[in-house]
Amino acid sequence: MRVSQTRAEKLGEMLAWTKSGVLAAMGLVASGILGAKLSEAQATGVYEIDAKASRVQIHVYRTGALSGLGDDHQIQLTRFSGAASREEGEPWQVHVVGEAASFVVLDPNLSDSARREVQETMLGASQLDVSRYPRVDIKSRSVAPGEAAGSLLLQADLTLHGVTRAVEFPFAWTQSERRMSVHGKKQLYLRDFGIQPIRKFFGTLQVRNGFEVVYDLQLARRD
């Protein structure tokens, strides 16, 4: 009886070691795949944003008891520039600058006059205050692997409305010898940047604190 138990114990140990070995092998394979993916993004050089082929949009949403009377807003940043660069043995450096005054309200359901009113409010002193804070600025801290395959996290300082916050921008990318495509989206919050969401009718109609940034950037290698 004791011999039978000893054999069972040994069999259990063998199975445990086999399972551990399989898991370890799977981990090594996954690490190898991730390493290969990251190495694809390690080509040196400078990649400049092709603004004409790129798009940065903001989605602002309404809330409150009378939210059905208001409108969600689609906003586009129309003037921006920047680059991603890397030297041999160094991490990626990313810097993007946008002109705050170039935010344009797209809202197709609004009349021209209503759209102009929304834009004037957005650019004015109570919101973006573009005369005092003319730039939107993103400077990278680091680039790290994301959770999904083929994704990365840009850890950066974002300056908006004169306030700088550390932000993680998730993105998926594809890269060829001379082109790079980056796309993703990020939820941000107005109050984090010192902007108070607009409230009307005693708060029964207001803009949500959270807004979404959607980015689709095309970059070209500079010779």
Backbone as a chain_set.jsonl record, in Angstrom:
{"seq": "MRVSQTRAEKLGEMLAWTKSGVLAAMGLVASGILGAKLSEAQATGVYEIDAKASRVQIHVYRTGALSGLGDDHQIQLTRFSGAASREEGEPWQVHVVGEAASFVVLDPNLSDSARREVQETMLGASQLDVSRYPRVDIKSRSVAPGEAAGSLLLQADLTLHGVTRAVEFPFAWTQSERRMSVHGKKQLYLRDFGIQPIRKFFGTLQVRNGFEVVYDLQLARRD", "coords": {"N": [[0.834, -1.211, 0.0], [1.927, 1.207, 0.789], [3.943, 1.487, -1.101], [2.415, 1.833, -3.408], [1.253, 4.343, -2.88], [3.542, 5.915, -2.85], [4.394, 5.736, -5.494], [2.219, 7.021, -6.685], [2.535, 9.535, -5.645], [4.958, 10.233, -6.816], [4.191, 10.199, -9.477], [2.376, 12.326, -9.454], [4.138, 14.419, -8.905], [5.688, 14.352, -11.222], [3.766, 15.038, -13.135], [3.169, 17.609, -12.262], [5.629, 18.906, -12.641], [5.804, 18.624, -15.392], [3.612, 20.175, -16.231], [4.448, 22.663, -15.287], [6.685, 22.987, -16.87], [5.552, 23.158, -19.427], [4.046, 25.523, -19.155], [6.12, 27.316, -18.686], [7.483, 27.122, -21.109], [5.513, 28.118, -22.81], [5.44, 30.723, -21.881], [7.993, 31.606, -22.618], [7.8, 31.468, -25.397], [5.746, 33.375, -25.823], [7.07, 35.632, -24.867], [9.09, 35.766, -26.728], [7.659, 36.322, -29.073], [6.572, 38.834, -28.381], [8.939, 40.239, -28.059], [9.881, 40.19, -30.669], [7.876, 41.681, -31.93], [8.226, 44.175, -30.688], [10.802, 44.739, -31.518], [10.421, 45.294, -34.158], [9.547, 47.866, -34.041], [11.79, 49.307, -33.597], [13.342, 50.569, -35.473], [15.712, 52.95, -36.442], [15.72, 56.566, -36.822], [13.875, 59.461, -38.029], [10.479, 60.1, -37.931], [8.05, 61.984, -39.336], [4.923, 63.615, -38.678], [2.375, 63.348, -41.028], [0.292, 65.666, -41.609], [-1.854, 66.155, -43.34], [-2.757, 63.649, -43.994], [-3.544, 62.661, -41.619], [-5.584, 62.434, -38.609], [-7.141, 63.98, -35.864], [-9.567, 63.755, -33.534], [-12.095, 64.971, -31.292], [-14.511, 63.863, -29.03], [-17.248, 65.025, -27.426], [-19.629, 64.763, -24.868], [-23.093, 65.049, -23.834], [-24.991, 65.379, -20.769], [-27.326, 64.911, -18.022], [-30.708, 65.723, -16.88], [-32.106, 66.96, -18.933], [-30.743, 66.208, -21.174], [-31.51, 65.26, -23.63], [-32.256, 67.474, -25.034], [-29.995, 68.725, -25.792], [-26.827, 68.615, -27.602], [-24.414, 66.198, -28.596], [-20.925, 66.71, -29.246], [-18.77, 66.888, -32.042], [-15.465, 67.382, -32.628], [-12.644, 68.679, -34.304], [-9.11, 68.713, -34.488], [-7.271, 70.796, -36.431], [-4.812, 71.879, -37.132], [-1.702, 70.762, -36.613], [1.475, 69.351, -35.663], [4.419, 67.261, -35.586], [6.699, 64.653, -34.438], [8.151, 61.362, -34.343], [11.027, 59.955, -33.084], [14.111, 58.141, -33.093], [17.31, 57.223, -31.967], [20.17, 55.085, -32.458], [20.304, 52.594, -30.008], [18.868, 54.087, -28.208], [15.774, 55.138, -26.557], [12.465, 55.636, -28.032], [11.531, 58.961, -28.923], [8.931, 61.241, -28.672], [7.137, 63.99, -29.868], [4.494, 66.174, -30.054], [2.678, 68.905, -31.286], [-0.107, 71.024, -31.133], [-2.286, 73.557, -32.468], [-4.344, 75.333, -30.45], [-6.351, 77.075, -31.233], [-7.167, 75.996, -33.577], [-9.074, 74.066, -33.265], [-12.018, 72.753, -34.513], [-15.519, 72.802, -34.676], [-17.52, 70.213, -35.761], [-20.118, 69.174, -35.806], [-22.654, 67.918, -37.586], [-25.414, 68.1, -37.402], [-26.116, 70.572, -36.497], [-27.14, 73.967, -37.113], [-25.488, 76.465, -39.158], [-25.156, 78.857, -37.721], [-25.581, 78.022, -35.069], [-23.482, 76.245, -34.816], [-21.297, 77.959, -35.03], [-21.665, 79.419, -32.692], [-21.246, 77.463, -30.715], [-18.562, 76.916, -31.249], [-17.306, 79.39, -30.714], [-17.784, 79.582, -27.976], [-16.354, 77.335, -27.087], [-13.679, 78.003, -27.733], [-13.362, 80.241, -26.232], [-12.874, 82.3, -23.204], [-14.027, 80.945, -21.026], [-13.665, 78.272, -21.506], [-11.459, 76.688, -23.447], [-9.845, 78.922, -23.713], [-8.074, 80.121, -25.707], [-6.57, 82.357, -26.373], [-4.933, 82.839, -24.213], [-3.794, 80.343, -23.796], [-2.37, 79.031, -26.199], [-1.381, 76.619, -27.213], [-1.449, 73.051, -27.592], [0.273, 70.451, -26.167], [2.312, 67.595, -26.402], [4.651, 65.579, -24.911], [6.832, 62.895, -24.914], [7.474, 60.451, -22.344], [8.112, 57.752, -22.122], [7.929, 54.678, -24.027], [6.026, 51.823, -23.86], [5.223, 48.263, -23.861], [1.85, 47.345, -24.703], [-1.259, 45.847, -23.492], [-2.634, 44.336, -25.413], [-1.859, 42.359, -28.349], [0.523, 43.702, -30.581], [0.21, 46.28, -29.677], [1.025, 49.388, -28.064], [2.033, 51.552, -25.334], [2.097, 54.934, -24.973], [3.655, 56.881, -22.765], [3.286, 60.012, -21.563], [3.695, 63.605, -21.169], [1.016, 65.688, -21.162], [0.003, 68.828, -22.13], [-2.56, 71.032, -21.718], [-4.72, 73.785, -21.914], [-2.981, 75.191, -20.337], [-2.289, 73.469, -18.284], [-0.417, 70.717, -17.159], [-0.405, 67.24, -17.415], [0.414, 63.857, -16.565], [-0.063, 61.324, -18.864], [-1.249, 58.254, -20.231], [-1.22, 57.098, -23.43], [-2.805, 54.753, -25.283], [-2.018, 52.778, -28.153], [-2.244, 51.277, -31.4], [-0.02, 50.103, -33.924], [1.472, 50.15, -37.176], [4.248, 49.517, -39.257], [6.409, 50.365, -41.884], [9.226, 50.479, -44.089], [9.421, 53.215, -44.678], [7.138, 54.417, -43.743], [4.818, 54.991, -41.06], [2.038, 54.043, -39.172], [-0.282, 55.065, -36.774], [-2.809, 54.486, -34.428], [-5.527, 55.061, -32.165], [-7.387, 55.568, -29.076], [-8.358, 57.696, -26.338], [-9.601, 58.333, -23.103], [-10.186, 61.361, -21.52], [-10.344, 64.034, -19.036], [-12.115, 66.99, -18.445], [-11.95, 68.587, -16.095], [-9.517, 67.835, -15.043], [-7.78, 69.413, -16.365], [-8.303, 71.944, -15.59], [-10.667, 72.952, -16.662], [-13.99, 73.801, -16.541], [-16.867, 71.897, -16.982], [-19.539, 72.892, -19.121], [-22.628, 74.073, -17.848], [-26.153, 74.196, -17.918], [-29.432, 75.483, -17.268], [-29.674, 75.032, -14.455], [-28.052, 72.796, -14.125], [-29.408, 70.713, -15.302], [-28.904, 70.282, -17.921], [-25.922, 69.588, -19.302], [-22.38, 69.45, -20.097], [-20.506, 66.488, -20.22], [-17.922, 65.596, -17.91], [-15.939, 63.808, -18.757], [-14.235, 63.236, -21.823], [-13.557, 62.041, -25.159], [-10.645, 61.308, -26.978], [-9.74, 60.666, -30.237], [-7.368, 59.288, -32.316], [-5.669, 59.12, -35.373], [-2.901, 58.699, -36.921], [-0.565, 59.389, -39.476], [2.714, 58.853, -40.354], [5.751, 59.884, -41.909], [8.955, 58.844, -42.948], [11.77, 60.854, -42.472], [14.261, 61.957, -44.673]], "CA": [[0.0, 0.0, 0.0], [2.813, 2.364, 0.881], [4.621, 1.602, -2.394], [1.437, 2.411, -4.333], [1.131, 5.77, -2.582], [4.785, 6.572, -3.26], [4.336, 5.859, -6.958], [1.227, 8.055, -7.007], [3.136, 10.838, -5.335], [5.946, 10.529, -7.853], [3.451, 10.522, -10.7], [1.856, 13.686, -9.286], [5.253, 15.35, -9.05], [6.05, 14.394, -12.641], [2.738, 15.811, -13.839], [3.319, 19.015, -11.868], [6.791, 19.445, -13.335], [5.469, 18.714, -16.818], [2.741, 21.341, -16.39], [5.272, 23.859, -15.107], [7.535, 23.123, -18.043], [4.723, 23.638, -20.537], [3.737, 26.932, -18.912], [7.347, 28.083, -18.883], [7.732, 27.173, -22.549], [4.541, 29.052, -23.392], [5.872, 32.066, -21.51], [9.14, 31.961, -23.443], [7.297, 31.721, -26.753], [5.043, 34.663, -25.802], [8.08, 36.679, -24.725], [9.78, 35.878, -28.002], [6.768, 37.02, -30.006], [6.516, 40.236, -27.973], [10.226, 40.845, -28.37], [9.933, 40.396, -32.116], [6.988, 42.794, -32.263], [8.835, 45.422, -30.254], [11.988, 45.008, -32.315], [9.966, 45.895, -35.41], [9.351, 49.297, -33.815], [13.041, 49.875, -33.139], [14.093, 51.166, -36.564], [16.154, 54.301, -36.111], [15.351, 57.61, -37.761], [12.86, 60.446, -37.654], [9.211, 59.964, -38.65], [7.269, 63.202, -39.126], [3.483, 63.479, -38.9], [1.776, 63.853, -42.262], [-0.951, 66.232, -41.07], [-2.934, 66.049, -44.318], [-3.248, 62.269, -44.006], [-3.816, 62.286, -40.232], [-6.81, 62.988, -38.032], [-7.307, 63.994, -34.407], [-10.93, 64.196, -33.241], [-12.554, 64.993, -29.905], [-15.939, 63.601, -28.863], [-17.749, 65.583, -26.163], [-20.987, 64.239, -24.702], [-23.975, 65.767, -22.923], [-25.596, 64.602, -19.699], [-28.335, 65.664, -17.277], [-32.114, 65.36, -17.094], [-32.563, 67.509, -20.218], [-29.693, 65.951, -22.159], [-32.131, 65.043, -24.931], [-32.422, 68.76, -25.715], [-28.692, 69.219, -26.218], [-26.142, 67.891, -28.667], [-23.026, 65.784, -28.463], [-20.105, 67.519, -30.151], [-17.618, 66.329, -32.743], [-14.502, 68.472, -32.778], [-11.424, 68.211, -34.964], [-7.913, 69.553, -34.449], [-6.94, 70.905, -37.855], [-3.412, 72.279, -37.34], [-0.799, 70.133, -35.653], [2.707, 68.816, -36.238], [5.173, 66.489, -34.608], [7.553, 63.6, -34.961], [8.666, 60.294, -33.486], [12.412, 59.751, -33.505], [14.913, 57.229, -32.271], [18.696, 56.993, -32.333], [20.649, 53.743, -32.123], [20.511, 52.342, -28.588], [18.083, 55.024, -27.404], [14.32, 54.937, -26.673], [11.724, 56.55, -28.893], [11.15, 60.289, -28.444], [7.747, 61.704, -29.404], [6.704, 65.351, -29.529], [3.389, 66.628, -30.908], [2.177, 70.235, -30.92], [-1.306, 71.44, -31.846], [-2.755, 74.926, -32.242], [-5.654, 75.236, -29.795], [-7.33, 77.853, -31.994], [-7.562, 75.266, -34.789], [-10.17, 73.141, -32.99], [-13.186, 73.112, -35.316], [-16.73, 72.045, -34.364], [-18.028, 69.605, -36.99], [-21.527, 68.814, -35.593], [-23.432, 68.033, -38.824], [-26.839, 68.335, -37.138], [-26.337, 71.956, -36.077], [-27.143, 75.015, -38.136], [-24.215, 77.181, -39.212], [-25.095, 79.837, -36.631], [-25.426, 77.284, -33.807], [-22.13, 75.69, -34.808], [-20.389, 79.071, -34.723], [-21.83, 79.751, -31.277], [-20.556, 76.423, -29.943], [-17.121, 77.077, -31.433], [-16.871, 80.583, -29.985], [-17.768, 79.231, -26.551], [-15.268, 76.375, -26.877], [-12.383, 78.67, -27.813], [-13.38, 81.425, -25.38], [-12.218, 82.347, -21.893], [-14.61, 80.015, -20.053], [-13.317, 76.892, -21.836], [-10.05, 76.506, -23.806], [-9.152, 80.207, -23.533], [-6.943, 79.95, -26.613], [-5.721, 83.546, -26.412], [-3.949, 82.673, -23.134], [-3.155, 79.026, -23.892], [-2.507, 78.767, -27.638], [-0.812, 75.346, -27.671], [-1.63, 71.732, -26.977], [1.624, 69.921, -26.282], [2.535, 66.235, -25.912], [6.06, 65.174, -24.897], [6.906, 61.523, -24.413], [8.359, 59.998, -21.276], [8.574, 56.417, -22.5], [7.016, 53.837, -24.796], [6.032, 50.496, -23.242], [4.275, 47.344, -24.499], [0.478, 47.356, -24.211], [-1.822, 44.545, -23.138], [-3.015, 43.595, -26.619], [-0.792, 42.111, -29.313], [0.716, 44.782, -31.532], [-0.152, 47.577, -29.101], [2.02, 50.036, -27.213], [1.557, 52.64, -24.481], [2.921, 56.133, -24.937], [3.562, 57.604, -21.503], [3.668, 61.352, -21.991], [3.161, 64.787, -20.5], [0.065, 66.415, -22.005], [-0.306, 70.178, -21.666], [-3.794, 71.563, -22.295], [-5.282, 74.855, -21.078], [-1.94, 75.604, -19.408], [-2.11, 72.464, -17.229], [0.3, 69.54, -17.638], [-0.717, 65.993, -16.72], [0.987, 62.622, -17.099], [-1.139, 60.57, -19.511], [-0.883, 57.089, -21.031], [-1.977, 56.988, -24.675], [-2.667, 53.442, -25.922], [-2.142, 52.842, -29.606], [-1.782, 50.191, -32.262], [0.838, 50.689, -34.948], [2.08, 49.36, -38.239], [5.439, 50.236, -39.692], [7.169, 49.884, -43.025], [10.541, 51.118, -44.132], [9.35, 54.669, -44.743], [5.863, 54.91, -43.225], [4.35, 54.475, -39.787], [0.645, 54.379, -38.888], [-0.591, 54.967, -35.344], [-4.194, 54.845, -34.15], [-6.018, 54.68, -30.842], [-8.279, 56.531, -28.445], [-8.072, 57.898, -24.92], [-10.572, 59.107, -22.327], [-9.61, 62.403, -20.674], [-11.345, 64.708, -18.207], [-11.979, 68.438, -18.516], [-11.541, 69.181, -14.817], [-8.093, 67.568, -14.835], [-7.027, 70.48, -17.023], [-8.805, 73.237, -15.121], [-11.799, 73.397, -17.477], [-15.262, 73.424, -15.935], [-17.888, 71.549, -17.98], [-20.645, 73.848, -19.235], [-23.892, 73.665, -17.226], [-27.292, 75.062, -18.225], [-30.719, 75.152, -16.634], [-29.425, 74.499, -13.107], [-27.393, 71.497, -14.201], [-30.218, 69.68, -15.958], [-28.281, 70.074, -19.222], [-24.512, 69.925, -19.13], [-21.373, 68.667, -20.801], [-19.837, 65.525, -19.344], [-16.522, 65.86, -17.585], [-15.098, 62.956, -19.584], [-14.329, 63.348, -23.278], [-12.741, 61.028, -25.832], [-9.754, 61.725, -28.058], [-9.504, 59.593, -31.206], [-6.241, 59.727, -33.145], [-5.24, 58.276, -36.493], [-1.761, 59.478, -37.398], [0.302, 58.832, -40.505], [4.032, 59.468, -40.26], [6.654, 59.555, -43.008], [10.365, 58.914, -42.573], [12.491, 62.006, -43.021], [15.583, 61.588, -45.198]], "C": [[0.865, 1.256, 0.0], [3.538, 2.61, -0.44], [3.71, 2.255, -3.42], [1.288, 3.904, -4.124], [2.368, 6.529, -3.056], [4.82, 6.766, -4.769], [3.352, 6.946, -7.386], [1.79, 9.443, -6.76], [4.142, 11.231, -6.41], [5.274, 10.917, -9.167], [2.898, 11.939, -10.637], [2.939, 14.724, -9.465], [5.656, 15.492, -10.515], [5.054, 15.221, -13.446], [2.874, 17.296, -13.537], [4.49, 19.658, -12.595], [6.526, 19.595, -14.832], [4.613, 19.938, -17.101], [3.538, 22.625, -16.279], [6.147, 24.096, -16.323], [6.778, 23.655, -19.24], [4.418, 25.122, -20.379], [4.959, 27.804, -19.144], [7.656, 28.231, -20.368], [6.791, 28.15, -23.239], [4.948, 30.484, -23.096], [7.038, 32.531, -22.355], [8.723, 32.279, -24.869], [6.616, 33.078, -26.828], [6.033, 35.807, -25.707], [8.822, 36.885, -26.034], [8.964, 36.627, -29.031], [6.72, 38.504, -29.688], [7.817, 40.932, -28.311], [10.364, 41.127, -29.85], [9.085, 41.575, -32.534], [7.63, 44.123, -31.895], [10.054, 45.759, -31.099], [11.623, 45.622, -33.652], [9.823, 47.404, -35.269], [10.642, 49.992, -33.438], [13.89, 50.453, -34.269], [14.455, 52.599, -36.208], [15.696, 55.286, -37.183], [14.293, 58.534, -37.2], [11.646, 60.257, -38.551], [8.342, 61.174, -38.321], [5.792, 62.96, -39.444], [3.094, 64.106, -40.238], [0.383, 64.368, -41.89], [-2.122, 66.084, -42.036], [-3.552, 64.65, -44.334], [-3.657, 61.787, -42.616], [-5.085, 62.953, -39.723], [-6.762, 62.882, -36.512], [-8.689, 64.564, -34.119], [-11.234, 64.079, -31.753], [-14.056, 64.741, -29.904], [-16.357, 64.049, -27.465], [-19.224, 65.225, -26.048], [-21.776, 65.042, -23.674], [-24.503, 64.816, -21.851], [-26.609, 65.475, -18.978], [-29.745, 65.284, -17.683], [-32.64, 65.845, -18.439], [-31.548, 67.255, -21.328], [-30.254, 65.704, -23.56], [-32.321, 66.321, -25.725], [-31.112, 69.3, -26.257], [-28.094, 68.357, -27.311], [-24.777, 67.422, -28.184], [-22.221, 66.552, -29.504], [-18.96, 66.703, -30.745], [-16.688, 67.481, -33.091], [-13.234, 67.913, -33.405], [-10.305, 69.227, -34.798], [-7.35, 69.606, -35.863], [-5.504, 71.343, -38.131], [-2.551, 71.68, -36.228], [0.414, 69.58, -36.391], [3.427, 68.014, -35.165], [5.971, 65.393, -35.269], [7.832, 62.565, -33.883], [10.065, 59.974, -33.984], [13.128, 58.803, -32.55], [16.309, 57.113, -32.85], [19.121, 55.602, -31.863], [20.915, 53.61, -30.626], [19.712, 53.23, -27.661], [16.589, 54.726, -27.555], [13.697, 55.925, -27.65], [11.457, 57.867, -28.177], [9.998, 60.791, -29.315], [7.382, 63.101, -28.928], [5.657, 65.793, -30.55], [2.889, 67.964, -30.379], [0.959, 70.557, -31.774], [-1.656, 72.88, -31.523], [-4.174, 74.865, -31.683], [-6.735, 75.98, -30.576], [-7.816, 77.124, -33.241], [-8.574, 74.163, -34.503], [-11.418, 73.628, -33.725], [-14.354, 72.201, -34.942], [-17.326, 71.528, -35.669], [-19.537, 69.389, -36.984], [-22.418, 68.976, -36.831], [-24.903, 68.353, -38.598], [-27.148, 69.764, -36.707], [-26.415, 72.883, -37.281], [-25.793, 75.724, -38.105], [-24.076, 78.148, -38.043], [-24.896, 79.15, -35.282], [-24.023, 76.708, -33.693], [-21.106, 76.77, -34.473], [-20.465, 79.439, -33.247], [-21.107, 78.743, -30.383], [-19.044, 76.601, -30.042], [-16.593, 78.286, -30.676], [-16.799, 80.317, -28.488], [-16.589, 78.323, -26.24], [-13.9, 77.055, -26.84], [-12.244, 79.817, -26.825], [-12.802, 81.218, -23.993], [-12.76, 81.333, -20.905], [-14.23, 78.562, -20.318], [-11.824, 76.793, -22.189], [-9.214, 77.766, -23.628], [-7.883, 80.261, -24.399], [-6.058, 81.188, -26.719], [-4.637, 83.481, -25.336], [-3.156, 81.38, -23.274], [-3.242, 78.533, -25.336], [-2.062, 77.379, -28.096], [-1.34, 74.155, -26.882], [-0.328, 70.985, -27.225], [1.705, 68.514, -25.679], [4.02, 65.914, -26.037], [6.172, 63.809, -24.236], [7.831, 61.401, -23.214], [8.967, 58.646, -21.627], [7.529, 55.757, -23.383], [7.15, 52.418, -24.262], [5.048, 49.586, -23.965], [2.9, 47.434, -23.874], [-0.01, 45.952, -23.927], [-2.148, 43.701, -24.365], [-1.814, 43.41, -27.543], [-0.701, 43.267, -30.299], [0.362, 46.15, -31.005], [0.969, 48.086, -28.205], [1.341, 51.107, -26.377], [2.559, 53.781, -24.537], [2.664, 56.842, -23.614], [4.126, 58.996, -21.745], [3.116, 62.414, -21.058], [2.282, 65.526, -21.499], [-0.227, 67.762, -21.369], [-1.496, 70.713, -22.441], [-4.331, 72.625, -21.357], [-4.282, 75.274, -19.998], [-1.654, 74.637, -18.283], [-1.447, 71.229, -17.836], [-0.021, 68.334, -16.769], [0.037, 64.837, -17.381], [-0.153, 61.743, -17.613], [-0.542, 59.376, -20.251], [-1.798, 57.015, -22.252], [-1.767, 55.589, -25.264], [-2.771, 53.587, -27.438], [-1.681, 51.535, -30.247], [-0.983, 50.823, -33.391], [1.188, 49.662, -36.014], [3.218, 50.185, -38.8], [6.055, 49.561, -40.898], [8.488, 50.642, -43.031], [10.442, 52.635, -44.044], [8.054, 55.252, -44.185], [5.548, 54.263, -41.885], [2.915, 54.945, -39.587], [0.362, 54.112, -37.417], [-2.061, 55.312, -35.157], [-4.61, 54.317, -32.784], [-6.997, 55.716, -30.328], [-8.011, 56.566, -26.949], [-9.166, 58.739, -24.284], [-9.818, 60.089, -21.439], [-10.737, 63.137, -19.956], [-11.071, 66.21, -18.165], [-11.425, 69.025, -17.228], [-10.068, 68.918, -14.5], [-7.23, 68.674, -15.415], [-7.593, 71.866, -16.692], [-9.94, 73.802, -15.938], [-13.088, 72.897, -16.837], [-16.289, 73.092, -17.021], [-19.052, 72.534, -17.951], [-21.917, 73.258, -18.628], [-24.968, 74.686, -17.589], [-28.522, 74.569, -17.483], [-30.514, 74.414, -15.304], [-28.87, 73.072, -13.138], [-28.195, 70.405, -14.865], [-29.738, 69.397, -17.385], [-26.829, 70.504, -19.093], [-23.627, 69.016, -19.972], [-20.722, 67.715, -19.806], [-18.393, 65.936, -19.092], [-15.589, 65.051, -18.487], [-15.317, 63.191, -21.069], [-13.324, 62.386, -23.905], [-11.916, 61.654, -26.95], [-9.488, 60.515, -28.95], [-8.42, 60.068, -32.171], [-5.872, 58.656, -34.165], [-4.142, 59.054, -37.206], [-0.954, 58.695, -38.424], [1.627, 59.587, -40.457], [4.914, 58.981, -41.402], [8.097, 59.751, -42.557], [11.031, 60.096, -43.257], [13.881, 61.561, -43.469], [16.676, 62.414, -44.536]], "O": [[0.576, 2.232, -0.693], [3.731, 3.752, -0.858], [4.138, 3.106, -4.2], [1.205, 4.658, -5.093], [2.267, 7.633, -3.59], [5.222, 7.819, -5.264], [3.613, 7.697, -8.326], [1.569, 10.382, -7.525], [4.189, 12.377, -6.858], [5.715, 11.827, -9.87], [2.936, 12.673, -11.624], [2.724, 15.767, -10.082], [5.928, 16.593, -10.994], [5.436, 15.999, -14.321], [2.719, 18.139, -14.421], [4.392, 20.778, -13.098], [6.963, 20.56, -15.46], [4.842, 20.655, -18.075], [3.347, 23.559, -17.058], [6.337, 25.231, -16.761], [7.283, 24.496, -19.984], [4.515, 25.889, -21.336], [4.863, 28.888, -19.72], [8.036, 29.304, -20.834], [7.192, 28.907, -24.123], [4.82, 31.36, -23.951], [7.092, 33.689, -22.769], [9.218, 33.227, -25.479], [6.853, 33.848, -27.758], [5.875, 36.831, -26.372], [9.145, 38.011, -26.412], [9.488, 37.458, -29.772], [6.814, 39.342, -30.585], [7.82, 42.068, -28.787], [10.892, 42.165, -30.25], [9.49, 42.377, -33.375], [7.593, 45.078, -32.67], [10.318, 46.93, -31.369], [12.405, 46.38, -34.226], [9.959, 48.141, -36.246], [10.616, 51.143, -33.004], [15.051, 50.795, -34.044], [13.616, 53.365, -35.735], [15.335, 54.899, -38.295], [13.873, 58.405, -36.05], [11.762, 60.253, -39.777], [7.945, 61.368, -37.172], [5.455, 62.203, -40.354], [3.446, 65.249, -40.53], [-0.582, 63.604, -41.859], [-3.261, 65.907, -41.604], [-4.731, 64.49, -44.651], [-4.068, 60.638, -42.451], [-5.593, 63.902, -40.32], [-6.396, 61.849, -35.952], [-8.958, 65.726, -34.425], [-10.706, 63.214, -31.055], [-14.79, 65.34, -30.691], [-15.884, 63.522, -26.458], [-19.981, 65.364, -27.009], [-21.204, 65.638, -22.761], [-24.461, 63.597, -22.015], [-26.738, 66.659, -19.29], [-29.958, 64.613, -18.693], [-33.522, 65.216, -19.023], [-31.496, 67.998, -22.309], [-29.561, 65.911, -24.556], [-32.522, 66.279, -26.939], [-31.102, 70.216, -27.078], [-28.758, 67.486, -27.874], [-24.074, 68.135, -27.468], [-22.762, 66.991, -30.518], [-18.283, 65.942, -30.054], [-17.081, 68.433, -33.765], [-12.804, 66.808, -33.076], [-10.51, 70.432, -34.944], [-6.991, 68.573, -36.429], [-5.025, 71.193, -39.255], [-2.668, 72.05, -35.06], [0.372, 69.37, -37.603], [3.085, 68.083, -33.984], [5.935, 65.217, -36.487], [7.761, 62.846, -32.686], [10.265, 59.746, -35.177], [12.788, 58.69, -31.372], [16.486, 56.929, -34.054], [18.497, 55.02, -30.976], [21.654, 54.405, -30.045], [19.862, 53.138, -26.443], [16.172, 54.136, -28.551], [14.317, 56.914, -28.041], [11.191, 57.889, -26.975], [10.082, 60.768, -30.543], [7.326, 63.361, -27.726], [5.907, 65.786, -31.755], [2.699, 68.135, -29.175], [0.985, 70.385, -32.993], [-1.359, 73.369, -30.433], [-5.095, 74.403, -32.358], [-7.896, 75.569, -30.584], [-8.761, 77.568, -33.893], [-8.906, 73.393, -35.405], [-11.823, 74.78, -33.575], [-14.205, 70.98, -34.894], [-17.605, 72.308, -36.579], [-20.171, 69.418, -38.039], [-22.892, 70.082, -37.094], [-25.575, 68.831, -39.513], [-28.315, 70.129, -36.567], [-25.83, 72.615, -38.33], [-25.043, 75.597, -37.137], [-23.007, 78.252, -37.442], [-24.134, 79.633, -34.445], [-23.44, 76.684, -32.609], [-20.161, 76.526, -33.723], [-19.445, 79.736, -32.624], [-20.442, 79.119, -29.418], [-18.329, 76.457, -29.051], [-15.532, 78.207, -30.056], [-15.873, 80.766, -27.812], [-15.9, 78.519, -25.239], [-13.059, 76.717, -26.006], [-11.142, 80.316, -26.6], [-12.316, 80.142, -23.645], [-12.026, 80.894, -20.02], [-14.443, 77.704, -19.462], [-10.994, 76.814, -21.279], [-8.005, 77.684, -23.415], [-6.774, 80.424, -23.89], [-4.899, 81.075, -27.119], [-3.543, 84.012, -25.527], [-1.981, 81.327, -22.912], [-4.097, 77.708, -25.658], [-2.328, 76.992, -29.233], [-1.632, 74.241, -25.689], [0.129, 70.894, -28.365], [1.218, 68.28, -24.573], [4.584, 65.968, -27.13], [5.667, 63.597, -23.134], [8.818, 62.124, -23.078], [10.165, 58.42, -21.457], [6.391, 56.218, -23.475], [8.251, 51.87, -24.213], [4.128, 50.077, -24.62], [2.778, 47.583, -22.658], [0.727, 44.981, -24.098], [-1.957, 42.485, -24.353], [-0.873, 44.203, -27.522], [-1.718, 43.754, -30.793], [0.225, 47.095, -31.783], [1.755, 47.309, -27.662], [0.219, 51.521, -26.669], [3.728, 53.612, -24.19], [1.566, 57.346, -23.38], [5.298, 59.147, -22.091], [2.203, 62.166, -20.27], [2.751, 65.942, -22.558], [-0.651, 67.837, -20.215], [-1.451, 70.835, -23.665], [-4.397, 72.411, -20.146], [-4.669, 75.659, -18.895], [-0.851, 74.945, -17.402], [-1.858, 70.751, -18.894], [0.077, 68.393, -15.544], [0.268, 64.838, -18.59], [-1.097, 61.454, -16.878], [0.54, 59.475, -20.829], [-3.015, 56.885, -22.114], [-0.661, 55.271, -25.701], [-3.525, 54.422, -27.94], [-0.851, 50.803, -29.707], [-1.247, 51.963, -33.773], [1.193, 48.457, -35.763], [3.155, 51.415, -38.814], [6.207, 48.34, -40.934], [8.813, 51.357, -42.084], [11.279, 53.276, -43.409], [7.894, 56.472, -44.162], [5.957, 53.135, -41.612], [2.608, 56.116, -39.808], [0.723, 53.062, -36.884], [-2.521, 56.33, -35.674], [-4.126, 53.288, -32.312], [-7.391, 56.629, -31.054], [-7.509, 55.604, -26.367], [-9.605, 59.737, -24.855], [-8.92, 59.698, -20.693], [-11.917, 62.906, -20.219], [-9.953, 66.646, -17.888], [-10.527, 69.866, -17.264], [-9.442, 69.688, -13.772], [-6.083, 68.854, -15.007], [-7.382, 72.829, -17.429], [-10.166, 75.012, -15.92], [-13.251, 71.697, -16.618], [-16.554, 73.923, -17.891], [-19.494, 72.955, -16.882], [-22.246, 72.095, -18.862], [-24.722, 75.892, -17.57], [-28.63, 73.397, -17.123], [-31.081, 73.349, -15.059], [-29.188, 72.251, -12.278], [-27.717, 69.277, -14.984], [-30.121, 68.392, -17.984], [-26.548, 71.667, -18.804], [-24.053, 67.979, -20.48], [-20.424, 68.1, -18.675], [-17.738, 66.538, -19.943], [-14.56, 65.561, -18.929], [-16.454, 63.33, -21.52], [-12.362, 61.969, -23.26], [-12.426, 62.428, -27.76], [-9.061, 59.465, -28.47], [-8.547, 61.135, -32.772], [-5.78, 57.468, -33.857], [-4.42, 59.955, -37.997], [-0.696, 57.502, -38.261], [1.651, 60.817, -40.513], [4.839, 57.823, -41.813], [8.413, 60.717, -41.863], [10.876, 60.31, -44.459], [14.589, 60.872, -42.734], [17.854, 62.244, -44.85]]}, "num_chains": 1, "name": "protein.A"}
